[in-house]
Amino acid sequence: MSQLQKSKSGSRFQLFAPILAGATLRERLIACVGALIAIGLTGLISGYLFGQGPHLPLIVAPMGASAVLLFAVPASPLAQPWSIIGGNTISALMGIIAAYLIHDPIIAIGVGVSLAIGAMSFTRCLHPPGGAAALTAVLGGPAVAGWGLLFPFVPVGLNSCILVGLGLLFHKLARRNYPHVAAKVVVNTHQTADLPSSLRVGFREEDVDAALAAFDETFDIDRGDLSRLLQQVELQAVIRAHGDISCADIMSRDVISIDAHADPADARELLLKHNIRTLPVRDENSRLVGTIGLRELSRFADRVGEVLSTAATASAADPALSLLPVLTDGRTHAVIVVDDERRILGLISQTDLLSAVARALPNGRGKT
């Protein structure tokens, strides 16, 4: 194949490739279904509440653009509930103000959109369809003339609230994360001034800020999500490089555990006798139900099952280095390896993982 043919082939491939990171056919189909249902119901509900006629349209045009963001990119900061409701409503209000103060429509449309961008920025509800809402308010029509200063609230605000409400319900039924909660800033669980151990190597927050400043562009992603994404990229690169080490390779198989109905004193004795910090707890069917340590045993209880902590688990086939985020979070001391029925197969402690990481280093690979 010639270079020109390769170039054309690559261009055709790029034409149909996902533009957004993480965009899949399944996600796009879900977005189509969500928009179909939500836009239709928004118009239906609005028509039912206020009737139909020239004085009030079923739905204003910017809702179509809002639906694209709400269902196609629900993780975007521009698609969150306040962004949609506040962005559309405030922008329409800016358009009304521009139309009332400026009689030249050419100047008014520019001022209206400009004011909308400024108002949305200051109120932290930047939403691209807000620009269309401002234009709609400036250009007027029967609906705008009929409702005047109420137009930003009915139908724009009303449509936005209904659309967001339907979006919340749809995403919940589709098991999608909406509203999107940005990643929390990682803090030191020991309440000291040191950075958490997971942040002491690799890139730091100031590196992210410096990279953003170097690009000198605005990206449609939350700052916390960007850091979390980069951390995951680092982890995946490590797993790819050393994915041949599985949990089954490094786990302890002779696991000390205790029944959920046992006396807390027995659990304390096992922890001290075997010099361990995490004791898996099993039910009557030998299935893992949680873990217990000395911290949990400091609380009064008649039986072990009353003071359990949630167990961190993995499967035997998982890459061992995928446990790095869990075992370096400052709280988890061991991961329990279980089968599909949550029966205990083994245990991986921080020491086990540290030994595996040491052997994976270039100078230690292959040494005994």
C-alpha positions as CSV (number, residue, x, y, z in Angstrom):
1,M,0.0,0.0,0.0
2,S,1.4,3.4,-1.0
3,Q,1.9,6.2,1.5
4,L,-1.0,8.1,-0.1
5,Q,-3.3,5.1,0.2
6,K,-2.3,4.7,3.8
7,S,-3.0,8.4,4.4
8,K,-6.5,8.2,2.9
9,S,-7.2,5.0,4.8
10,G,-6.1,6.6,8.0
11,S,-8.3,9.7,7.3
12,R,-11.4,7.5,6.7
13,F,-10.6,5.6,9.9
14,Q,-10.3,8.9,11.9
15,L,-13.6,10.1,10.4
16,F,-15.4,7.3,12.2
17,A,-13.3,7.1,15.3
18,P,-14.7,8.3,18.6
19,I,-14.0,11.9,19.1
20,L,-14.3,11.8,22.9
21,A,-12.1,9.8,25.1
22,G,-14.0,6.8,26.4
23,A,-16.8,7.1,23.8
24,T,-18.1,3.7,22.8
25,L,-21.0,2.5,20.7
26,R,-22.9,1.4,23.8
27,E,-22.5,4.8,25.4
28,R,-23.7,6.6,22.3
29,L,-26.7,4.3,22.0
30,I,-27.6,5.0,25.6
31,A,-27.3,8.8,24.9
32,C,-29.7,8.5,21.9
33,V,-32.3,6.6,24.0
34,G,-31.9,9.0,26.9
35,A,-32.3,12.1,24.7
36,L,-35.3,10.5,22.9
37,I,-37.2,9.9,26.2
38,A,-36.2,13.0,28.0
39,I,-36.8,15.6,25.2
40,G,-40.2,13.9,24.4
41,L,-41.3,13.9,28.0
42,T,-40.1,17.4,28.7
43,G,-42.3,18.7,25.8
44,L,-45.2,16.6,27.0
45,I,-45.0,17.7,30.6
46,S,-44.5,21.4,29.7
47,G,-47.5,21.2,27.4
48,Y,-49.6,19.6,30.0
49,L,-48.7,22.2,32.7
50,F,-49.2,25.3,30.6
51,G,-51.1,24.2,27.5
52,Q,-50.1,24.6,23.9
53,G,-50.3,27.7,21.8
54,P,-48.2,30.5,20.3
55,H,-47.8,32.1,23.7
56,L,-45.7,29.2,25.0
57,P,-43.8,26.6,22.9
58,L,-43.7,23.0,24.2
59,I,-39.9,23.3,24.5
60,V,-37.3,25.9,23.6
61,A,-34.5,25.0,21.1
62,P,-31.5,25.1,23.5
63,M,-32.9,22.1,25.3
64,G,-31.8,19.9,22.4
65,A,-28.2,21.0,22.9
66,S,-28.5,20.5,26.6
67,A,-29.7,17.0,26.0
68,V,-26.5,16.3,24.0
69,L,-24.4,17.2,27.0
70,L,-26.6,15.6,29.5
71,F,-26.7,12.2,27.9
72,A,-23.6,12.0,25.7
73,V,-21.1,13.5,28.1
74,P,-22.7,13.3,31.6
75,A,-19.3,13.5,33.3
76,S,-18.6,16.9,31.8
77,P,-18.6,19.9,34.2
78,L,-20.8,21.6,31.5
79,A,-23.5,18.9,31.8
80,Q,-24.1,19.0,35.6
81,P,-27.5,19.9,37.0
82,W,-26.6,23.4,38.1
83,S,-24.8,24.0,34.8
84,I,-27.9,23.1,32.8
85,I,-30.6,24.9,34.9
86,G,-28.5,27.9,36.0
87,G,-26.7,28.2,32.6
88,N,-29.9,28.2,30.5
89,T,-32.0,30.4,32.9
90,I,-29.3,33.0,33.6
91,S,-28.3,33.2,30.0
92,A,-31.9,33.8,28.9
93,L,-32.2,36.5,31.5
94,M,-29.0,38.2,30.1
95,G,-30.6,38.0,26.7
96,I,-33.8,39.7,27.9
97,I,-31.8,42.4,29.6
98,A,-29.8,43.1,26.4
99,A,-32.9,43.2,24.3
100,Y,-34.5,45.7,26.7
101,L,-31.5,48.0,26.9
102,I,-30.2,47.8,23.3
103,H,-32.7,48.4,20.4
104,D,-30.2,47.5,17.6
105,P,-30.7,43.7,17.2
106,I,-27.2,43.2,15.8
107,I,-25.5,44.8,18.8
108,A,-28.0,43.2,21.2
109,I,-27.3,39.6,20.1
110,G,-23.6,40.1,20.6
111,V,-24.0,41.8,24.0
112,G,-26.6,39.2,25.1
113,V,-24.3,36.2,24.4
114,S,-21.3,38.1,25.9
115,L,-23.2,38.8,29.1
116,A,-24.4,35.2,29.2
117,I,-20.8,33.9,29.1
118,G,-19.7,36.3,31.8
119,A,-22.7,35.6,34.1
120,M,-22.4,31.8,33.7
121,S,-18.7,32.0,34.5
122,F,-19.1,34.0,37.6
123,T,-22.0,31.8,38.8
124,R,-20.0,28.6,38.0
125,C,-22.7,27.2,35.6
126,L,-21.0,27.5,32.2
127,H,-23.2,25.7,29.7
128,P,-22.8,26.1,25.9
129,P,-26.5,25.9,25.1
130,G,-26.9,29.0,27.3
131,G,-25.5,31.0,24.4
132,A,-28.5,29.8,22.3
133,A,-30.9,30.6,25.2
134,A,-29.5,34.2,25.2
135,L,-29.9,34.5,21.5
136,T,-33.5,33.2,21.7
137,A,-34.4,35.8,24.3
138,V,-32.8,38.6,22.2
139,L,-34.4,37.7,18.9
140,G,-37.8,37.5,20.5
141,G,-41.0,35.9,19.0
142,P,-44.4,35.3,20.4
143,A,-43.2,33.3,23.4
144,V,-40.7,35.9,24.5
145,A,-43.1,38.8,23.9
146,G,-45.8,37.1,25.8
147,W,-43.8,36.2,28.8
148,G,-41.4,39.2,29.0
149,L,-39.1,39.0,32.0
150,L,-40.7,35.7,33.0
151,F,-39.4,34.0,29.8
152,P,-36.1,32.9,31.4
153,F,-38.1,31.0,34.0
154,V,-41.0,29.9,31.9
155,P,-40.4,28.1,29.6
156,V,-36.5,28.1,29.8
157,G,-36.1,27.4,33.5
158,L,-39.1,25.0,33.6
159,N,-37.8,23.0,30.6
160,S,-34.3,22.9,32.1
161,C,-35.6,21.6,35.5
162,I,-37.8,18.9,33.8
163,L,-34.9,17.8,31.6
164,V,-32.5,17.5,34.5
165,G,-35.0,15.6,36.6
166,L,-35.6,13.1,33.8
167,G,-31.9,12.9,33.2
168,L,-31.3,12.0,36.9
169,L,-33.9,9.3,36.7
170,F,-32.6,7.9,33.4
171,H,-28.9,7.8,34.5
172,K,-29.9,6.1,37.8
173,L,-31.8,3.4,35.9
174,A,-29.0,3.0,33.4
175,R,-26.5,2.8,36.3
176,R,-24.5,5.7,35.1
177,N,-22.7,8.1,37.5
178,Y,-24.8,11.3,37.4
179,P,-24.4,13.9,38.8
180,H,-20.8,13.4,38.3
181,V,-18.8,13.7,41.5
182,A,-15.3,14.9,40.9
183,A,-12.4,13.0,42.6
184,K,-11.7,14.1,46.1
185,V,-8.3,15.4,47.0
186,V,-6.3,12.6,48.6
187,V,-5.4,13.4,52.2
188,N,-3.0,11.8,54.7
189,T,-5.2,9.5,56.8
190,H,-2.7,9.8,59.6
191,Q,-3.4,13.5,59.9
192,T,0.2,14.6,59.5
193,A,1.7,17.2,57.1
194,D,3.3,14.6,54.9
195,L,1.8,13.8,51.5
196,P,-0.1,10.5,51.2
197,S,2.4,7.7,50.2
198,S,0.8,7.3,46.8
199,L,1.6,10.9,46.0
200,R,5.2,11.0,47.1
201,V,6.4,9.5,43.8
202,G,5.4,10.2,40.2
203,F,3.7,13.5,39.2
204,R,2.3,15.9,41.8
205,E,-0.5,18.4,41.7
206,E,1.8,21.3,40.8
207,D,3.0,19.3,37.8
208,V,-0.6,19.1,36.6
209,D,-1.0,22.8,37.1
210,A,2.3,23.5,35.2
211,A,1.2,21.2,32.3
212,L,-2.1,23.0,32.0
213,A,-0.4,26.4,32.1
214,A,2.0,25.2,29.3
215,F,-0.9,24.1,27.1
216,D,-2.6,27.5,27.7
217,E,-6.0,25.9,26.8
218,T,-9.2,25.1,28.6
219,F,-10.2,21.4,28.7
220,D,-13.7,20.0,29.3
221,I,-12.7,17.9,32.3
222,D,-12.7,18.6,36.1
223,R,-9.3,19.3,37.6
224,G,-9.7,16.5,40.1
225,D,-10.8,14.0,37.4
226,L,-7.7,14.9,35.4
227,S,-5.4,14.1,38.2
228,R,-7.2,10.8,38.9
229,L,-7.0,9.9,35.2
230,L,-3.2,10.5,35.1
231,Q,-2.7,8.4,38.2
232,Q,-4.7,5.6,36.6
233,V,-2.6,5.9,33.5
234,E,0.6,5.5,35.6
235,L,-0.9,2.4,37.3
236,Q,-1.9,0.8,34.0
237,A,1.6,1.3,32.6
238,V,3.1,-0.4,35.7
239,I,0.6,-3.3,35.4
240,R,1.4,-3.6,31.7
241,A,5.1,-3.8,32.4
242,H,4.8,-6.3,35.2
243,G,1.4,-7.9,34.6
244,D,2.9,-11.4,34.7
245,I,2.8,-11.3,38.5
246,S,-0.6,-12.4,39.6
247,C,-2.2,-12.3,43.1
248,A,-2.1,-16.1,43.1
249,D,1.7,-15.9,42.8
250,I,2.3,-13.8,45.9
251,M,-0.6,-14.5,48.2
252,S,-0.4,-16.3,51.5
253,R,-2.5,-19.5,51.3
254,D,-2.5,-20.6,54.9
255,V,-4.9,-17.8,56.0
256,I,-5.8,-17.3,59.6
257,S,-9.5,-16.5,59.8
258,I,-12.3,-16.5,62.4
259,D,-16.0,-17.2,62.5
260,A,-18.4,-14.2,62.6
261,H,-20.0,-15.6,65.8
262,A,-16.7,-16.0,67.7
263,D,-15.9,-14.1,70.8
264,P,-13.9,-10.9,70.3
265,A,-11.4,-12.1,72.8
266,D,-10.6,-15.0,70.5
267,A,-10.0,-12.7,67.6
268,R,-7.7,-10.5,69.7
269,E,-5.7,-13.6,70.7
270,L,-5.3,-14.7,67.0
271,L,-4.1,-11.2,66.0
272,L,-1.5,-11.1,68.7
273,K,-0.4,-14.7,68.4
274,H,0.2,-14.6,64.7
275,N,1.4,-10.9,64.7
276,I,-1.1,-9.9,62.0
277,R,-3.1,-6.7,61.6
278,T,-6.0,-8.0,59.5
279,L,-8.1,-11.0,60.4
280,P,-10.6,-12.2,57.7
281,V,-14.1,-13.1,59.1
282,R,-16.2,-15.9,57.6
283,D,-19.8,-16.9,57.9
284,E,-21.2,-20.4,58.6
285,N,-20.7,-21.2,54.9
286,S,-17.0,-20.2,55.0
287,R,-17.7,-17.1,52.9
288,L,-15.9,-13.9,53.6
289,V,-18.1,-11.3,55.3
290,G,-15.5,-8.7,56.4
291,T,-12.3,-8.2,58.3
292,I,-11.4,-7.3,61.9
293,G,-8.3,-5.7,63.5
294,L,-7.4,-4.4,66.9
295,R,-9.0,-1.0,66.1
296,E,-12.4,-2.7,65.5
297,L,-11.9,-4.8,68.7
298,S,-11.5,-1.6,70.7
299,R,-15.3,-1.2,70.4
300,F,-17.5,-3.3,72.7
301,A,-19.2,-6.2,71.1
302,D,-20.5,-9.6,72.1
303,R,-19.4,-11.3,68.9
304,V,-16.9,-10.6,66.1
305,G,-19.6,-10.0,63.5
306,E,-20.8,-6.9,65.2
307,V,-17.7,-4.8,64.6
308,L,-16.6,-5.8,61.1
309,S,-14.9,-3.6,58.6
310,T,-15.5,-4.0,54.8
311,A,-12.9,-6.3,53.3
312,A,-10.8,-5.3,50.3
313,T,-10.9,-8.2,47.9
314,A,-9.3,-9.4,44.7
315,S,-9.4,-12.5,42.5
316,A,-6.4,-14.9,42.1
317,A,-6.0,-14.0,38.5
318,D,-5.8,-10.2,39.1
319,P,-2.4,-8.6,38.5
320,A,-0.7,-8.2,41.8
321,L,0.4,-4.7,41.1
322,S,-3.2,-3.6,40.6
323,L,-3.4,-3.7,44.4
324,L,-1.0,-0.8,44.8
325,P,-3.7,1.9,45.2
326,V,-5.6,-0.1,47.8
327,L,-2.6,-1.1,49.9
328,T,-1.1,2.4,49.9
329,D,-4.2,4.3,50.9
330,G,-3.1,4.5,54.5
331,R,-6.0,2.4,55.8
332,T,-5.9,-1.0,54.2
333,H,-3.3,-3.5,55.5
334,A,-4.3,-6.6,53.6
335,V,-6.4,-7.7,50.6
336,I,-8.3,-10.9,50.8
337,V,-8.2,-13.1,47.7
338,V,-11.5,-14.9,47.1
339,D,-13.2,-17.0,44.5
340,D,-16.5,-16.3,42.7
341,E,-18.4,-17.4,45.8
342,R,-16.3,-15.2,48.2
343,R,-14.6,-18.2,49.7
344,I,-11.2,-17.3,51.0
345,L,-8.3,-18.4,48.8
346,G,-5.5,-16.3,50.2
347,L,-4.3,-13.0,51.6
348,I,-1.9,-10.4,50.3
349,S,-0.4,-8.0,52.9
350,Q,1.5,-4.8,52.3
351,T,4.7,-6.8,52.9
352,D,3.8,-9.3,50.2
353,L,3.2,-6.6,47.7
354,L,6.4,-4.7,48.6
355,S,8.3,-7.9,48.0
356,A,6.6,-8.3,44.6
357,V,7.4,-4.7,43.6
358,A,11.1,-5.2,44.7
359,R,11.4,-8.3,42.5
360,A,9.8,-6.4,39.6
361,L,12.5,-3.7,39.6
362,P,15.1,-4.0,36.8
363,N,18.0,-4.9,39.2
364,G,15.9,-7.4,41.1
365,R,14.1,-9.2,38.2
366,G,14.9,-12.9,38.1
367,K,16.9,-12.9,41.4
368,T,16.1,-15.2,44.3
